Amino acid sequence: MADRLSVKDRSELMAKIKNKNTSIEIRVRKWMFSRGFRYRINVKKLPGSPDIVPNKYKCAIFLNGCFWHGHNCPDGHLPKSNIEFWKNKINRNIERPAN
């Protein structure tokens, strides 16, 4: 099936996909804050730039999306255009070390 968007429009649309402050990150942070947890977000000094790092605990929380990380769930479907590009891109994301 052909893409309904031009290459330029598809590129602009894909560029708008957020990599921080996503809806799931905000929901998790609100839940944690309401239960007394305090944390830092998107900590660049730690390997992989974790999404949430609780202040009192030595841990890091990564909230990986289905699309970018190739999870096997119904929400992780590929775009209908440029399929080989996206397969390769997602496979590189999966194989890439988180540092």
Beta strands, then each sheet from edge to edge (+ up, - down):
strand 1: 39-41
strand 2: 52-54
sheet 1: 1+ 2-
end
